[in-house]
Amino acid sequence: MSAVTGSQVEHVDLDDHDDDDDRPWYRSPSVLIPIASGVAFAAGLVCEWTGAETAGLVLFWIGLLLGAYTFVPGALRKLFTKGKLGIGLLMTISATGAVILGYVEEAAALAFLYSIAEALEDKAMDRARAGLRALLKLVPETALVKRGDATAEVEAKELRVGDVLVVRPGERIATDGTVRAGRSSLDTSAITGESIPVEVEPGTDVSAGSINTTGVLEVEATAAGTDNSLTTIVELVEQAQAEKGDRARLADRIARPLVPGVMILAVLVGVLGSLLSGDPELWITRALVVLVAASPCALAIAVPVTVVSAIGAASKFGVVVKSGAAFERFGGIRHLAVDKTGTLTRNEPTVTRVVTTGATENEVLTWAASLEGHSTHPLAAAITKAVPDAPTAHDVTETAGRGITGTLGSARLAVGSPRWLDAGTLADQVQVMESEGMTVVIVHRGDRPAGAIGVRDELRPEVPEVIATLNRRGIGVTMLTGDNARTAAALAGQAGIMDVRAELRPEDKATAVAELSKSQPTAMIGDGINDAPALAAADVGIAMGAKGADAAIESADVAFTGHDLRLIPQALAHARRGRNIINQNVVLSIAIIVALLPLAITGVLGLAAVVLVHEVAEVVVILNGLRAARRTKA
């Protein structure tokens, strides 16, 4: 018996996360330590103002050490183990320079402000960690394998190529394979994202994680239990997340050349000045002032403040951004890849058209619903929903992969696929309906066709408006779907999307997104497990809906709490505005450093004046950053 309770992939590490991420802020050391640093710094200021200078100095040291604890060890570890030069290292050097010159108060201020800004940003980012587990739970722990004339239950991870699996109705397929015997309908929504079931028969390829809905199937395994399409999805997600995680933040990209440049400049000032003037004390002091002048105080504070403000504002209109790096990338998006089912569509198949040979549409729907009330097929649910009060047929028999028959009153009824039931004079209309992306069922009364019912997952009503808005703003759109090309083209035409890529597997979606990202910054929006690799591969992955698959939410950088696609242009506009503010603050911060350096070298400004300029700049950029908290209109 299949049980969906655990993972079969032993090499995937699902526990690599910090438990601190799940704690409330008041129990999180990453927040409490910076707060304690600020309290100590504020208490030190009070003591200094009241004349208790010794107590104030002690408190400044406490504030400095607490604040430094949050970033100095990490900065040094990155430097010595990975050779990375980040903004944390530059802040460490600047604080050290201030201490050497005897300005412990200024060093404490630097440490507190940087530590609290980083803590606020970290806690503003919500991260889920159940996604990969959710993916792997789609693989049953055990499978029923045919051994001669008998069957035996084995662990799914022990499955080998060539094993014949017996899959009963309601069970998941344990690994990829080919149907050897039986007919049925498979629910592949977890794998492909498509809500319309897939009819399978001998010779049809099937994927691990698909649910058998009707008849018994014999499936010959074409992949081992630990190396199938689902495990491939997990590996793709992990690889993409690792690559994305290596991308440096904007501040760190600036700090990378700034740190060695400032160090070299300070050494040159101290050495050359001492040699040329014969006054080493003066020039060593100026070299230390240069280090403090090059402190990226405004940059270190302003970028996180802007990000936190913007992320907080976004959450108020239903957009959750997981990280500051994601927000920075989000503002630069120029192309959007969109999943079809559940994103552009409602993921609720509904009856969209009924054609008849003489009976009324309601009669045809009623006859169909009287039979489909006995079926668990997804299309049956769409038809019964259209006629909820339909009478109940009797002597009902369902043939897996074909259709259902029964009796209503004195009439014999049949409902099924056009490949099983003759469409008669409706054949041309059935062909037109299928060309428009509908799944069609034929209804027979007696031995003659009475009508045909078209079922389709309809577009969300706001989609054409949203696509038009994105196009006006210069953002290209590509549809990616696992559905057939005919259905995809029909829906894309309604939506106004010109670039359509259909019949894609999860790994194909990831490849397509990666290709798009090479030419311009690309976001991917989806809601299903099958979208997880593409979401992770995109510059920015967007999970649609708070009720979307855990794997999609985990793989994404941004999550929408609702399904209204009008959030997309609004969120993009908000992120772009926030990015512009970040750029303004970065330019101002760098301009201040460039202006202060020659003044510090020449002795025009001493340490006190340099620190004052930095503090004024911090206030300016923080106030500018807070503008990002304003809600941006779509």
FENJORA-V526838 format. One record per helix or strand. SS is the DSSP state (a for helix, b for strand). FROM is the first residue (numbers start at 1). TO is the last residue. Records with the same first field share a line. If there is no record, write none. Layout:
BEGIN
SS->FROM-TO + FROM-TO
END
This chain:
BEGIN
a->19-22 + 25-27 + 29-49 + 53-69 + 72-82 + 87-100 + 104-124 + 131-136 + 156-158 + 189-192 + 229-245 + 250-277 + 280-293 + 297-316 + 324-330 + 340-344 + 361-372 + 378-386 + 424-435 + 463-472 + 485-495 + 506-519 + 529-537 + 550-555 + 566-601 + 607-629
b->142-147 + 150-155 + 164-167 + 172-172 + 177-181 + 184-187 + 198-200 + 205-206 + 211-212 + 217-221 + 319-321 + 335-339 + 345-345 + 350-356 + 394-399 + 403-408 + 411-417 + 439-445 + 448-456 + 459-459 + 476-480 + 499-501 + 522-526 + 540-544 + 558-560
END
